[in-house]
């Protein structure tokens, strides 16, 4: 009996990096496995924009977001998952794949009655207490896949190490973006949610110091609000007020989040990640694939991306250190161009789709052989 993979896709009103990674992985595994995506029916049109008409999507009534004030919705979600599992398992062996603690909590039956064989992908930060409770409930949990060694450390206290695999996110290798070297501007990009963890205030302090050396620096924020966190809206307001109070309106530009990566990276000179913590750091891989060098804080996920010669661009939270590194690249065009080549090669050698998919297929074959 063939094994069918069921990915639960969490959508919080928009399709971001985590959702795109799930869609990409499901599609890439389809030649080897019968792969399906479970998603709320209200996102039919939005998903069609990214992946076109698909026969391997199961649309459901629930969005599988747990709200403690709506216990009947939680019960309804569990019943729906149970019914889907019962219907599909009559003809196929199933492996449920989730990447959100809410989903894993539902699939595990809150530790009481697990739904089918499961694999959990640890992509980002999560409440450590909840992580421990959910992942210690081992009924039918076959494996945890962490996207970085930092993520692996987070779950080691809850799951036996031999049941944890580290498989990074991947990207389809892209065409090199040519940056206009004669431009008066050195455009720097930061992409992601607006929140305290993303630490955009540090970047504003950094640009304030950089323009003392060269007025051609501009910082571009491409972000979106975290709909699950009201503090995200307040944090964005704080950032905008900070920019105005420092008189940086001409140097810090806020953009709405865009889904076409070309629109984000086209013409940019450098990408920064100033997060306090990251599960992986997909923007760093995306940026390098276009030939846009990156600088990052020590935040966990970035440590797995910037290795070898790129390690010198992992920096502490000290604006003086960042200014020195960025100024080096502006003043030494040869060094910058060499960094472009190293960055592209880093993605091609380590995060290319066909390389990572092989790791997934090998891991899934080992898991499914024991069904």
N, C-alpha and C positions, 0 to 999 in steps of 0.2 A: 504494500500500500504506500503510495507516494506521500511525502511529507509536505504539508501546505504551511507556509509562513503567514502569520497574520500580524501585521504592524498596526498598532493603535496610534493614530495621528492626533496629537493635541494641537488645537488651533484656538488662540485666545483673541480672535478678532482680526488677526493678520497672519501672514505667512512669513516667518523669519528663518534664520539660519538653521534652527533645530528641525523645523518642519521640512525645509528643503533638503537637509541631509537625510531625513527619513525617506522622502520621495526618491531621492537619488539612489539610496541603498536598495530600496525595494525594487526599483527598476533594474538596477545592475545585477541583482540576484535572480531575476526572472528566468534567464536561460538555464540556470541550474536548479531552481526551486519554483514551485507553484506559489508565487508570492502575491499576497493581497494586502490592501490597506483598509482599515476600518476608520471612518470619519463621519462626523455629523453632516447630515444632508444639507444643512444651510450653507455649506462651503463648496457646493458642487461647482458653481460658476467660478469661484476664486481658484480652485484647483485646476479647472480646465484651462485657465490662463497660463499656468505653469507647465502642465504636462499634457494638455490636450485631452480629447475623449479617451477614456480608459475603461477597459472591461474588468480590470482587476481591483476595482474600488467597491467596497461594501458601504453604502450610506445608511446611517442609523439615526434614530430619534434622539439619542442621548449624546451629550458632548463630554461625558465622563469627567466633569469638573466637580469635585466634592465640595459641598457647602454644608457645614454642620447645622445650619439653620433650616436646611431643607432635607430632612431625613428620608422623606418619601421619594425624592428625586434620586437619592443615593441608592435606595432599595430598587427603584425602577431600573437604574443603570446596571446594577448587579444582575437582576433578572434577565435583562436584555442580553448581556454578555453570556450568561449561562445558557440561554436559549440558542444563541448563535453557535456557541461551542457544541452544544448537543446536536444541532442540525448538521453542522459541517463535519463533525467527527465520525458520523456514520459512514462516510465514504473516504475520509482522509485522516491520516495522522496529523495533528496540528501542533505547531510551535508558536505560542503567543509571544510577540516581541514588543515590549513597552520601554519607554524612556522617561516616564514621569511617575513620581511616587504615588500620585492619586490613582493612576491606572494600575500600578502594581498592587496597591492596597485593595482595589476592587478585584483584580484577578486572583489575588491570594485569599479572597473571601474574608478579609480582615483577620486572617490567621485562623479562621474556623473551617473553611471549605474552599480549597483552591480550585480554580477553573483551569484544567488542562496543564500541559507542559509549558514552561515559561522561560524566557530569557530576558534579562533586564539590561538595558544599555545605560550606563552612567555617563551622561554627557556634561552636566553642569552642577552647580552648587545646589545643595538641598539641606533641609533641616537634619542635622546629624542624629538627633534623637529618633525622628521618624524613620530615617534611613535604617537605623539599627533595628527598630521594631519590625519594619517590613521585610528586610532582607534576612533577618534571623528566622523568619517563618519560611522554612525550606520546603514546604509541601509542593512538590512538582517544579521547584525552581532549579532549572538545569545548569544555568551559568549566568554570570555577570560579565558583561563586556565594558571595560573602562576605555575611554577615548584618550587617556593620558596616564602616565604613572602617578600624577597627583591625584587623579580620580581613583586609581587603584588603592592608594593609601587611605582614602576616605572610607572605603568599604571593607578593608582588610580586617577590621575589628568585628565585622558582622558576618563575613563570608569566608570560608576556608580559601586560602590563597590559591590552591590548585584549581578552584572553580572560577577563578577570575582570569580573564584574558584581556590583554591591552591591544586594541585595534584602533588606530586613529581615524578621524574623519578623512575624507578624500575629496578631490576636486578634478573636474575635467580640465586637462591642460589647455591653456588659453594662448591667444596670440599676444605678442609683445605690444604694449602700449608705448608709443613714442611720445616722450615729454619734450615740449618746446624748450630747448636749452637757451634760446635767446629771449625767453620771457623775462619780464621784470620781476615776476613773482616766483616764490618757492612755496607752492601750495601743499599743505599738510592735511591729511585726512584722519579722522577718528570716526568709526562707525559702530553703532550698537545702541542698546537701551540707555535712557537717561536715568541713572540712579547712583546712589552713594558708592556702590561697589565699582562702577565703571570709572568713578573718580575724575570726572571731567574738569572739576575745579583745579586740579593739579595742572592740567593742560593749559588752562587759561593763565595761570601763574607763569607757566613756561613761555607762552607766546609773549607775555608782557616783558620778559627778560630778553627774548630773542630779538624783538624789534629794536632794542637798544644797539644791536650789532648791525642789523640790516632791516630796513623798512619794507623789504619785499616779501617777508614772511606773512602767510595767511593761514589761518586754522579753520578747517571746514568740519563741522559736526553733521554727520548723517545719522539721525537717530529716530527712535520711536519711543513712545511712552509705554511703560510696563503696566498693562491694563489691570494686573492683579495687585498693583501696589499704588495706592493713592499718593504715597510720598514721592512717586516718580514725577507727578505733575508739579508738585511743590519744588522739587529739586531742579527741574528745568527752569522754573521761574527764578529760582535763586541764581542759576547760571546766567540767565539773561540780565538780571539786575547787576550781577558782578561785572559782566562785560561793560555795561553802561557806566557803572561807577568808576571804572578804570579808564574810560574813554577809548575802548578797544573795538568800537562798532565797525571800523573799517578793516579790522584784522581778524575778527572772529565772526564766522558766517554760519548761521543755523539753517540747515536744509531739512525738509521733510524726508522721511525714510523712503528710499527708492529701491525697487527690487531688481532692476537691471544693473548688474555690477559695473558695466561699462560706464554708466552715468556717474557712479561713485568715483571710480579710479581714473577715468580719462583725464589726462593732463596733470594729474597729481604728481608730486615730487617725492613724497615720503608718507608713510603710514605709521601712526603711533598706537600703542596699546598701553594705557596707563592704569589699567584695572588693578584693584587690590587682589582679586582672585579670578581665575578663569579655568573652566573645565578643559578647554582645548585652546581656543583662540583662532577661530576659523578666518577672521578678517586678515590675520597675518599670512595664512596660506594663500588666500585669494589675492592679496596684494602682491606677494612675491611671484605668483604665477603670471601676473601682468608685467613683471619687471619693476615693480615699485618697492624699493627697500623698506624695511621695517625696523623700528626700535620698540622695545617693550620693557615693562617693569617685570621684576621677578614675581610672577603671579600664579605659578603652578603649571598651567597648560602650556604657556609660552616656553617653558624650560625644555619641553620635548621638541619644539619646533626650531628654535634657534640653537643649533648645536655646531660643534667644530669652530670654523672661522667666524660663524655668526654669533657665538657666545658673547663677544665683546659688546654686542648691542642689546644685551640684557642688563638693565640699569636699575640702580636703587632710586628711591624717591627723594632725589636731591636735584633740584632744577639746575644747579651749576654743572653737574655731570652731564645732564641732557643737553644743555646749551653747548658744551664743549664738543660733544659727539656730532650734533647737528651742524655746528659751524665748521667742523672738520670736513664734513661731506659737501658743504656749500663751497668751501674754498679750494678743495682738492677734487676736481672733476674726474681725474683718473681713478681716484679711490672710489668715488661714487659709481662710476661706470663698472668698475670691478665688482662692487657690491651688487649691482643689478644682475650681473652674470651669475654670481654665486647664489643669489636668492632664487633665480629661475631654476638653476640646477638642483637646488635643495628640494623644491617642489617636485620637479620631474623625477628625481631619484627616489623620493620617499613618500610622497602623498598623491601620486598619480592613481587614477581610478583603477586601472587593471591590476596594479600591485596590491592595493588594499582589498579589492574584491576577492582576489585569490586567498588572502588571509581569512576573509569571512567564510568563503566556501569551505576551506579546510577545517575551520572551527565548527561550522554547522554540520559538516559530514561526521565529525567525531561525536557531536551531541546526538544527532538523529540516528546514528547507528545503534544507540542504546535504547531506542524506543521499543 
